[in-house]
Amino acid sequence: MNYDVIVTCAVTGAGDTRDKNPHVPVTPQEIADSAIAAAKAGAAVAHIHVRDPDTAKGSRDVDLFRKTVDLIRDSDTDVVINLTSGMGGDWVPSETDPALPGPGTDMIGPEERLAHVIACKPEICSLDCGTMNFGNGNEIYISTPPYLRKMAAMVQQIGVKPELEVFELGHIRFAKQMIAEGIIDAPPMFQICLGIPWGADQSVDNMKVMKDELPDEASWASFGISRMQMPMAAAAVAMGGNVRVGLEDNIYLDRGVPARNEQLVERVVGIIERMGGRVLAPAEARTKLNLKKI
């Protein structure tokens, strides 16, 4: 059981969810406001993607990240900023020549994937630790060992802590290899991602198996998607982990009821407190995660 829990709110993600939930934030101001509201509700960490304000689709525009981060930092609310670095790994083979990229491909190298992280210097950025089939289409998310080693070394050099996002056991295996090579500083920080097609399914058994493979000194959190968001949060706390909620992973508060980020945070805070735990403030989370001042 974890009695001192770090709550992360994944504020918006990159999926086509705005049409299903009008509360999904899109503009830098909306994303910043939602992150601030989540922090006031009890989230110590805000995990941030940005979106194109015109299309509402996920974006990796450095200027949009900079505007969003500046708005949060200039507010009167403290929160640990965690930027995604997962954009730019989408490969959809061409129907006429599978060796070539088709429509929907967005494939870039390590330096471009981290351009906004270098510009904004958050305390944390995500690092997706492997390649996987993504959804039921023809899309593959590609994150190769050389790319991951390069990205890990780059964020290590500037003092940003990588959140090692792992979607199956092979990802944990490679993350531990990077730790052994010295390009991930101790103590490592893991996020066990469950329910994403086609990574590990969301279940207590899978969470335990993956948690048991982590290094002894690691801090870790986990999340489930859609209706399993709160059950997986409770399981993570019971097993000694931290939690992630938010509109990136689940857009409903109850069946058919669109959620706001702060409502999801409030609900998970209530679960944690009823289990006998408490949520950590941002300053406490920084200490627990051994974050560096940049």
N, C-alpha and C positions, 0 to 999 in steps of 0.2 A: 504493500500500500504506500502510495505517495501522499504525504500529509502537507507538502509544500509544492503546489502545482503551478507551473507556468502555462498560462492560456495564450495561445496564438490565434489571431483572427486572420484568416485568408480572405481578403476583402472583396476581390472581384474576379480573379482568374481571367481566362481568355476564351471561354466557351460561349456559344451562341445562346445566352441565357436571358438577355435583357427582355426579349419578347415574352418570356414566361414569367418574369418577375420585374415589375417596373422599379423596384428598389435597388436593383443591381447598379452600382455606381459606374459611370462611364468617363466623365470629364475629370481632369486633375482635381478640380474643386470638389466634385462629388466623392471621388475616391478618398481625398484627404479628410473631408468631413465625416465620411463613414468610418475611416480608421480612428479618428479622434473620438467619435461616439462609441466605438467598440472599446477603446482604451478607458473611457470614463465608466463603461459597464464592467470592466475588470480584466480586459486583455492586456497583458504585459508586452506582447509582440504583435506587430502588424505585418503580415506577409503580403507584399504588394506586386501586382501586375498593373499595367496601364492599358487603356483601350483608345482606339481612334475615336475622337469625339463625333465624327461624322457618320461612321459606320457601326460603332459600338463593338467592333471586332478587336481581338487582342492585337497589341502593337508592341514593338521594341524601340520606339522612337525615344532617343536619349533626352530630348527636350521635354517630352511628356513626363518621363520619370523625374527629371530635375524639378519641374514645376510642382509635381505632386509631393515630392520629398521636402521641398522648401516650404510648402504650405503647412505640412505637418510640423516641421521643425520650428516654424515661426509661430505656432499656436501656443496656447498656455497649457497644453496637455503633453505630458511625457509619455513616450512609448518607444520601445525598441523597434527600429526599422529593419525589415528583412525583405530584400528585393529578390524577385525571381531571376534566375539566369537560364531558365528552361526554354526560352524562345529561340527559334533558329535551328531546330533540329528535326524539322518535319520533312519527310521524304515520301512523295507519292510517285511511283513509277509511271512513266508514260504508257498509255495503252498501245501505242504503235511501236515503241522501242523501250522495253523495261530498263535498259541501261541508261536512259535519259530521264530527267525529272519531268513529271507531268503537272497539270494544274493542281494547285494546293501545296506544292513544294515550297518550303522556306528553309533553306539549308545554308548555314554560315559557319565560319570557323571560331575558335576559342576567343580570339581578341574581340571580334564583333559581338559575341554572346555576352561579353563582360564589359562592353563599352559604357553602359549606363552605371554599372557598379563602380568602375573606375572614376566616372564623373561625379557620382553622388556619395561614394564612400559610406555605405550603410554599415551598421554593426554586424549584420548577418546577410548572407546571400545563399540561396538554395543551389545545390549541385546535384543534378539528377544522375545517379550513379550507374547508368547502363542503358542499353538499347532495348526496345520492346515493340511488339505489335501494339497499335493504338486504335482501339475501336474496331468496328466491323467493316470498315472500308479497306482501302488499299494502302493505308498510311502506316509508316514506320517512324517511331521516334528514335533518332540516332544520336548516341553519345558514346563515342569510342574510347578505348583506353588512352591513346595519345592525346585526344582532346581533353579528357578528364584530368590527366596528369598536368597538362599545360594550364588548365583553368585552376586547379588546386594550387599550383605553384604561384600563379599570378595573384590570387586572393591572399595567399599566405604572405606574399611580399608586401602587400599594402595593409595587412592587418585586419582584413574582413574575415569573420568566422564562417566557414562553409557549413550549411545545414545539409547533411548528406541524405538526400531523399532516396529511399530504397523501396522498390516495388516488388521485389522477389529476392530469393536467397542469393542468387548470383551477384546481385548488386551489393549486398553486404560483403560477400567474399572479396569483391574488387575494392570496396571502400577500405576494408582491413588491409589490403595490400598497399594502398596508398598511405595508410597510417604507418605501416611497417617501413615504407620507403622514406618517411620523414616529411612528406609534402602536405600532410594534415597534422596540425598541432594538437597535442593532448590538452585537455580531454576532448575527444570528438563529440559532435552533436549529430544525432540521427533523427530522421523523420520516417517512420514506418507508414507507407502509403498503401491503403487497402481498398479494394473494390474497383480500381480503375481497370477497365477492359483493355488489355488482357494481362494485367499483373496479378498478384496474389489476391484471392477473394477475401472479403471482409468477414472474419470469424475470430472468435477468441482463440481457437487452436492455432490459426495461422499467426496471429499476433504473438502468441507465446513462443512459437517456434522461431520466429524472426527475432524477437527480443532476446532469446537465449543465445543467439549467434553473435550478439553485439559484444564488443570489448567490455571488460568489467568496469572500466572507468568512464564509459560513455554515458552522456545524458541522452535521453531519448523521449520522443513523443510519438503519437500515432493518431491517425484519423481514418474514419470511414466516410463514405459518400451517401448522399440522398438520405433515406429514412434510417440508415444505420449510423448516421453521424453521432447521435447521442449515445446509443449503446456501445459503440467502439470507444467513445470518450470515457465512459464509465469503466470499461474493461482496462483501458490504459492506466487510469488512476489506480485501480485495484492491483495492477501488476507492477506499480512503481514508476509509471511514466508520466509525462506531461501530455497536454491535449491541444488539438487544433480543431476549430470550428470556423464557420464563415460561408459566405455566399459562393466562393469558388467551388466548394464541395457539395453544398446542399442549399437549395433556394427556398425551402419551405419550413415554416415554423411548426405547423401541423398539417395534416392532410388537406391539400387544396388551399392552404393559407400562406401567401407569399411572406417571406421573412425579411427582416432587416438585420444587418450584422450585429447591432447591439442587442437585439432580442435573442439571437443565438448565443451570444456571450453570456447574457443574463441567465439563460436556461442552463448552460453548462456550469456556470458558477454555482447555481442552486444545487445541481447534482453533486458537485465536488464538496460543497459544505454539508450536504446531507450525508455524505459518506464519511464525514469527520475531518475533511481536509480544509485547507484555505488556499486562496489564490495569491500568488506573489505579485508585488508591485514591480514596475520596470526596474527600479534600482536593485531590488532583490534578485530579479531574473538576471541582470548583468553580472552580479556576483556569482550566482549559481552556475552560469554558463561560461564564466571566465572570459567575458568579452573585453576587447581592448578599446581604449580611447584612440581615435584616429585624428 
